[in-house]
Amino acid sequence: MRALLQRVTEATVRVDGAIIGRCGPGLLILVCAMQSDDAAAADRLAAKVAKLRMFADAGGKTNLAIGDVGGSALVVSQFTLAADTSRGNRPGFSQAAAPDVGRALYERFAVTLAGLGIAVETGRFGADMQVALVNDGPFTLWVEA
């Protein structure tokens, strides 16, 4: 699985103009399941995200994880993280998991992350979503598991 983590002061996701998920301060997590992924990959990614030190301690060093600072997470599915841009001008998405598998792994990631003590809200899988955020830093990481 792939994830793009953005440290935020706040983030929201809207569907049809209505806010369906929000977080802050914490992480906006864009998640994509790949064809070869399984439940273990979703669990590994959630564990890695929960432990990543992306937040500053009292001395200003990035020594704290999201749980250490009482942060929350907004988890949004984004199959375009599977984009292959190596040929031509049109990205290919054939490496993304099939929609039913992608949905199950996205949901498992969110549930597993919540089970690790992180307050989690989500977007809506497969929906046309509008995501707004205030990136803190900016501090953005690409993570794979």
N, C-alpha and C positions, 0 to 999 in steps of 0.2 A: 504494500500500500504506500501511497505517497500523500504527503501533507505539506501545505505551506502554512507556517505559523507566523502570525503577526501579533506582536505585543501591542495592545491597544489600551487606551483610557476608556473607550466605549466602542461598541459596535452593535448594529441592528441589521436584521434581515426582514424584508417586506415581501409579501405576496399579495397581488391585487390591491396594493396601497395600504394594507394592514400589517403592522408589525407582528411577526409570529415568533421572533426570538431576539434576544439581546444579551449582552454581557458588558462587563467593564467594572473596574479595570481587570485586565486579564489577557486572554488570547482569542483572536479570531482564527479558527482552524479550518482551512479549506482542505477537503479530503477526497481522494480518488482511489478506488479499488482497481487493480490491474488484473488481467486475465489469469495470472498464475497465483493470485492471492487466495487465502483461506482464512478461517476463523483465527488461527494462530497468528497470522500476520496482523489482523486487526488488534488482537490482544497485545502483541509486541509493540505496535505503534502507539497504542494508548499508554502503555507502561513507559515508553521512551518519552513521550510528550509530558507525562506527569512528572518526570524526573529532570527534564531539561532545565538547566539554570539560565533563565532568561530575565530575571528580575534582580534589581540592585539590593544589596544589603545596606546596613547603616553606613558603611564606609564607601558606598558608591560602586562596589564591584558586583558584577553579575554572578552572584553566588547562590541565589535563591530560585527555587522552582515555584510554579504557579500555586501549589498548595501551601507553600511556606508563607506566601504573602496574602493568602485568603482570596486569591483571584478566581474569576469565573471564566468559562469558555463558551463561545458560540461556535458550533460545529456545523459547517455547510458543505454539502456534497458538491463536487466540481469535477466532472469527468474530463474536462479540458486539460487537467494536469497530466493526462496521458498523451498529450499531443506529440506527434512525431512531425518535426519541422525540417527534416533532413532533405526532403525532396520538394522542389517546386515552391509554390506560394500558398498552397492550401494545406493546412495542418491535417494530418490523419489521426484518427482516434481508435484504430483497430486494436490497440493494446489495452484499452479500457475493458474492465469486466462487463459481461452482459448485464443489462439493467436489473434483472432479478437478483443476481449475485451481488452486484454493486450496492443495491439497496440493503441487502442483508448485512453486508460487511460494514457499510457506513453506519447502520443502526447499531451493530455490535460494537464498533469503535466508540460511539457516543455512550452507550450503556457501560462499557468497560471503563472508560474514563471517569464517568460518574461514580462507578463502584470504587474508584481509587480516591474518592473524597473530594472531587472537583465538582462544583456547581456547573451543570451543563444545560444549555438550551440549544435547539437545532433549527435548521432551515427545513425545507420540505423537499425531499428527494424528487428530482425530475421536474420541479416547478421552475417557472421563469421568476427568478428572485432578484431583488435589488438589495445589495449589501452596502451599508455605509459604515465607515469606521474612522476613528481618529487614531492613527498609527503613533505609537509612543516610541520615540527614539530618532528615526524609525529603527525598529529591530525586527527583522524578518528572517526566518530560517526555512530551508527546504529539508524535509526529513523523509527518509524511506525506511521501511521495515519489511 
